[in-house]
Every structure is written in structure tokens, then in C-alpha cells.
Amino acid sequence: MAIERAAARAEPPAGRGRVPPGLLALGVALWALLAAAWVSTTVFDRLPHVEDEVAFLFQARTMAAGHIVAPAPPVPAAFSIPFVIVRDGMWFGKYPPGYPLVLALGVLIGQPWLLNPIAGAVAILLLYRAGRAVYRPGTGLLAAALLATSPVFLLQAGSFMSHVVGLIWATALLLLFARARAGGALLPAVAAGAAVGMLFLARPLTAVGIGLPYALVAAADLAAGPVGRRRALALAAGFLPFVALLLAYNAYTTGSPVRFGYELWWPFDRIGFGPDVGPHGHDLAAGLRNTGYNLDALRRLLFGWPGWLTLLPAALAVGVALVALGARAAARWRGARPALRVPGGAAWGWDLLLAGSALGLILVHIAYWTPGQMYGPRYYFEATGALALLTARGLLHLAGGLAWALRRARLPAGRARPLAAAAVLLPVAVLSLRGLGTVGLREFQAYHDWYAINGDGLRRVAAARIDHAVVFVAASYWTGYAPFFAQNRPTLDGPIVYALDRGPETNRAVMAHFPGRTFYRYAGGRVVRIEP
């Protein structure tokens, strides 16, 4: 039938080109690294720009120093910044520890801004490997190229946000899960559990949404016999230690294993519905409005294509998979052999798993009170790898269908297939590059100097050539202090300690805790020495 023959051309053969797909994937990853580093430098000035990023970097600096929390500052009011909490002599960010633990690697090499560009390149390579594992190399390469030119991907990869590292864990879950199902070894299943565990340790709600279809498959494995049962138990064995770690971290920092730091800062910052959730209450209607807002941002920023064209190829892939599933179910009901087959075994099953993962992420966030938009629809970001793979699948379905039509028109097969591929993929390349050059550049410009945060003040302090000093920063709002606070060691023992200028009395209290240092005030772009 026509759908079967079109699907037969959806997966291009691997290894027939002059350049191996893996080498091309390395080139795509290198592009992602350089482009994200450019965004980090040019757009964000290599600095955190929102409260979340400042708190993440604080936690990462604490962990890089070998501590879970820092000691409370001597004068908390002089070191106050949003989402960084002082409690019972402890000083810590409100977020779970999974992402700061990874960001600490950037702190240890002295370049924390570079961690996410590197993570972006790793995510691109993992996406290629996952696409190769569940489909074919060409599918993985196309998905990697699509994502590497995504405006929202480059924005997140140039920032200090946690989502690119989350994408690594989500993509590693797919790759390791596929390997666990392809063979009898249990180690890939344990590693897949650890991947979703690391995602849970960083972004618990995201892990629930991404992991939901995997959990359903694992539940089916439990009832499928000894092999499936061992695989499901191995997955759980890899996952559960990370749940225990998060509960222990919560107990240590908040006093309760089931209480997150979010609630210490804002008691209403919880998941669910009701008048006490969110600053003004939260209900299903508000959650659906947030969903519409984020879906609209996703269709604009995922690839930068016009209208809803961004999501159509992925929808096509899911549609073909549902047809294949329906044909299989109907054939089994009749006791006959399915007439429809998609090459690569149950490739359509992976399509449905990826779609379920993206849908799960969307659905769980209906229960969260804020749309969370920052550098794009970030709550959906960990599904971008799945969406890129589904988009690649849909585009290759189109190319396969066009090749079938050309052969029906009596064009030789040797010409029909490359012509069909060019007819589909060349316009896609043009659309993606155009989207990056228009939508992407517009977003980059919009976030330049976001919240009026940049490194100008730090460069002026550096030009003053001061050392072993305390600099009091005059700032009427947290954004004026943020780039300076981000340079502090959590132990406040660095060459320069940056404090908020809270007035003479508070400043004198701070000075008393730093004997032997010189003192300066930064205000209006000027660094002026002051006396104790």
C-alpha cells in the first residue's frame, strides 16, 4: 500500500555517502558549541541574567568548593539576592542539586559560562546517536542539524539555565533505553534509570513528564516475562538512588524530605491546583492558558519556521505511527499478519514513545502555576530532542512519499529518491537558516542586556586594579547587584567580596567582619575608596 512504500523511503541508508554520518554529526556539534559560545559571549556577556541563573551559579560555586551548603553570610542583608536562602546558619539556592552539580565542573575550570555550550554540543551528539540507535544514521543526523540551528536551543545553550543539561539526560535516557531493549544486558537499563534519575535530581517535574511513557513500557515489561521483569527492575535500580538523594538533600536544606527549597522562598510555589497555589491561585483554565502560551512560543522558536509549519512534520510522523499501530491492532484482532510494516522493526513504536514523552512534559506543566517563559518555552525544552527526531521522521516520510509518486510517474528509482530528498530537505535547510537569521537574531537582540545586566561594572572594577577588598555596590534593585554577587565565593573569602550598599550602619557591620581589607563603593560607573 502507498503508506507502506512511503514509509519504506523514510529512512535513508547509512554509510553510502563520502563523509560518514558520525563525522558530519561531530561537525554539527562543533557548530552548536561555537554558536552557543557566541550567544553566551555576545548576548549574555558570559553572565547570569535571571534569578534562577544567579542561584544556580551560587550553588555550583558551593559544590565546586566541596560543600552542600555555604555558611550564612555575616550580614545577610548585605548579600541578599533572589532565590538564595539563609536558613539555620546555612546559605543555599532554592533549586535541587542536580544541575548545580554539573555546572560546578565549569566553575572548577574557571569558565562556568562555557559549561552550557559544551553541554549543548554533547546533547547534539547524543541526539545523533539516539536517532541512529532507534532509526538510522540519516535520521539522527537530520534531527541533530535541525536542533543545532534552533533559536531556542542556542539561547538556552548560551545561558546559565538548567535545561540543556536536562536535555542531555532526556536524550541519554532514550539512547540507553533503546540499547537495553536491543540486547539482554542489564547495564544499559541501569544506566537508563540513572539518566532519568539525574534529570529527577535536577528537574523533578520534568523527569516525571519525560519519563512517563518509559515508565509505562517498564510496567508492561514487569508482566511480560522474566527478561522484561529483569529489565524493568534494573531500570528502577538505576533510578531510585537519585530519588533517595533528592529526599536527603531536601531534608538537609529544608527540614523535610518532601519539601523543596522553592517553598522556602515562596510558600505558594507548589505544583497543583487551588487558591494557595501560585500568587493568585491556580486552576485548570489557567494551566491551559499557560499551555497555549508555551505552544505558541514553541512553534515560533523551535526552528523559526513560519506559522505552525514547525510542528507539522512531527505531527505527520505521529500520524503515520498511529496508522501503523491501528493496522497492527486490526490485524491481530483478525488473527492475521499485519499488512503494514515500517522498516527498522517497530520504528513507529519509537515515534509514539517520543510523542508520549513530549506530550507528558506538556501535560504535567498544566499543574504548575507559571508559564515559565525565559529564553523561549523552557518548560518544554527537554522535549526538543524528541521533537527534532519526530520532525526528521516526518520529513523523511514526505521524501519517501514523493519518491514513491515519482516512481509511479515512471521516473527511474535511482533518480526519484535523491530528487525527492532534495525537494524536501533543501527547502527545510532554507527555512531553518532563514529562521535563525530572522527569528533567532531577533531573540538574541531582545535578550541582550536583559534586565540591564552586563559586565560593564565588573570591567570598571577590574580596571581599578584592586585586591583583597570589599566593594559595596549601590543598587536599587537586585539586577544591579546580580553580576557582582555572581563573582562571590560562597565562603566570601575571594580576592574581592561584593556586598550590597545598605547604608553606613550596615556597611560598618560588614567592614567589621573583613578586617585587613580595603573598602570601595561602586556607584554610577565609578569605583571610589571609602574608609572604615
Beta strands, then each sheet from edge to edge (+ up, - down):
strand 1: 70-71
strand 2: 84-87
strand 3: 90-93
strand 4: 469-473
strand 5: 496-500
strand 6: 518-523
strand 7: 526-530
sheet 1: 1+ 3- 2+
sheet 2: 5+ 4+ 6+ 7-
end
